[in-house]
Amino acid sequence: MKKIVLYFFCVLYVTSCTTKKDIVYFQDIKNKQQSQVQYVVPKIQVNDILNVNVSALNPEAVAPFNQQYVNFGTQSDTNMKLRGYLVSAEGNIVFPIVGKIKLLGSTPEEAEEIIKNILVSKGLLVEPVVSVRLLNGKITILGDISNPGTYPYSEQNITLLQALGYASDLSISGIRKDILVIREENGTLTYGHIDMTKTDWFDSPYYYIKQNDVIYVYPNGPKIKSAGYLTNLSTVLSVVASSITLILLITRL
């Protein structure tokens, strides 16, 4: 009977413990001198909302090409998005006077050149300066995370670490060794698996996230098991005690 009791408690200990190797980030950082980060240039996707600003020496000449924004205080960002240029399913925006301009797959810098060349070639402006900025950059973080959800960002680029920081980091039961990044590029989904306990992914295309990336954190084994009937230690001990009692009754018969 003592062996049975010892066995049950050993099982509980093994299944509930977590080691340092499962929790700590960047465990090989001491062996890494530097990383060659792959800077990600965002490309315009369907449903992106763009702010396009055109300037020139003659302010009156560019007025028809610039949206007029009304400042509503805390609603100003929403107002800008509503008045921004939505990229259609065909990859076009509808620009004043010019009409449809295809920008799908272009970087913001390339989009600036496309719009500038159209304005000049049509004789609408002389030496205009065009600025294009993405207004609705966002990432979605799901799974065993402290605060899952969809998070907007205004920077051109943010890192995977910053993205996880928006969601208040992984919970203690989130698996650090396999962070899934789902990314859509030119209508094709790609999947990145990141081991946060190492640093080799610093050199990968997933160091910087892209707009509309989905980040998923897997729960570890004990967290998955806790979703069943044995949800806490008291329940487990109750089951163990009942099992021992049943064994004693059987052995005495």
Secondary structure by P-SEA (a helix, b strand, c coil): caaaaaaaaaaaaaaccccccccccccccccccccccbbbbbbbcccbbbbbbbbccccccccccbbbbbbcccaaaaaaaaaccccccccccccccccccccccccaaaaaaaaaaaaaaaccccbbbbbbbbcccccccccccccbbbbbbccccccaaaaaaaaccccccccccbbbbbbbcccbbbbbbbcccccccccccccccccbbbbbbbbcaaaaaaacccccaaaaaaaaaaaaaaaaaaaac
